Amino acid sequence: MRRWQLQEAKARLSEVVKSAREGPQEISVRGEPAAVVLSVEEYERLKKKKLSLAEFVRRSGLVGVDLDLERDKSPARDIDL
């Protein structure tokens, strides 16, 4: 990620925007990160709603598969410490 000082980013805004198509561009104020410029495509990807775990499982190829989810009840094994 390329880093720009605010004054430089203001003076070269069109270059910052063009560079955002290649990857995020960080803008700093007084040496501290303050903002990130993203391409529209990256922004849309990030704001897209994520599936819940339940919805992910419902859509997966495991729907209808009979899984053996019984817990192993054997005692814990002995170890030497």
C-alpha positions as CSV (number, residue, x, y, z in Angstrom):
1,M,0.0,0.0,0.0
2,R,1.4,3.3,-1.0
3,R,1.5,6.1,1.6
4,W,0.8,9.7,0.8
5,Q,1.1,12.8,3.0
6,L,-2.1,14.8,3.0
7,Q,-0.5,17.8,1.2
8,E,1.0,15.6,-1.5
9,A,-2.3,13.7,-1.9
10,K,-4.2,17.0,-2.4
11,A,-1.7,18.2,-4.9
12,R,-1.7,14.9,-6.8
13,L,-5.3,13.7,-6.3
14,S,-5.8,12.3,-9.8
15,E,-2.6,10.2,-9.3
16,V,-3.9,9.0,-6.0
17,V,-7.2,8.0,-7.5
18,K,-5.6,6.2,-10.5
19,S,-3.2,4.4,-8.1
20,A,-6.3,3.2,-6.0
21,R,-7.2,1.0,-9.0
22,E,-4.0,-1.0,-8.4
23,G,-4.4,-1.1,-4.6
24,P,-5.4,0.9,-1.5
25,Q,-3.7,4.3,-1.0
26,E,-3.1,5.4,2.6
27,I,-3.2,9.1,3.4
28,S,-1.5,10.4,6.5
29,V,-1.9,13.6,8.6
30,R,1.2,14.6,10.6
31,G,2.7,11.2,10.1
32,E,-0.4,9.2,11.4
33,P,-2.6,7.2,9.1
34,A,-5.9,9.1,8.6
35,A,-7.7,7.7,5.5
36,V,-7.5,5.1,2.8
37,V,-8.6,5.6,-0.8
38,L,-10.0,2.4,-2.5
39,S,-11.2,1.6,-6.0
40,V,-14.9,1.3,-6.4
41,E,-14.6,-2.4,-7.1
42,E,-12.7,-3.0,-3.8
43,Y,-15.2,-0.9,-1.9
44,E,-18.1,-2.8,-3.3
45,R,-16.4,-6.1,-2.5
46,L,-15.8,-5.0,1.1
47,K,-19.4,-3.7,1.7
48,K,-21.1,-6.8,0.3
49,K,-23.1,-8.5,3.0
50,K,-21.4,-11.5,4.4
51,L,-23.2,-14.8,4.9
52,S,-24.0,-16.0,8.4
53,L,-22.6,-19.3,9.4
54,A,-26.0,-20.9,9.2
55,E,-26.6,-19.5,5.7
56,F,-23.2,-20.7,4.5
57,V,-23.9,-24.2,5.7
58,R,-27.4,-24.1,4.1
59,R,-25.8,-23.2,0.7
60,S,-22.9,-25.6,1.0
61,G,-22.6,-29.0,-0.6
62,L,-23.1,-30.7,2.8
63,V,-26.8,-30.2,2.8
64,G,-28.5,-33.5,3.3
65,V,-25.2,-35.3,4.2
66,D,-25.5,-37.6,7.2
67,L,-22.7,-36.6,9.5
68,D,-21.7,-38.6,12.6
69,L,-21.5,-35.9,15.3
70,E,-21.4,-38.2,18.3
71,R,-18.7,-37.2,20.8
72,D,-16.0,-39.7,21.7
73,K,-16.8,-40.6,25.4
74,S,-13.6,-42.6,26.1
75,P,-11.5,-41.3,29.0
76,A,-8.6,-38.9,28.4
77,R,-5.3,-40.6,27.7
78,D,-2.5,-40.6,30.2
79,I,0.6,-38.4,29.6
80,D,3.9,-38.1,31.4
81,L,4.8,-34.6,32.5
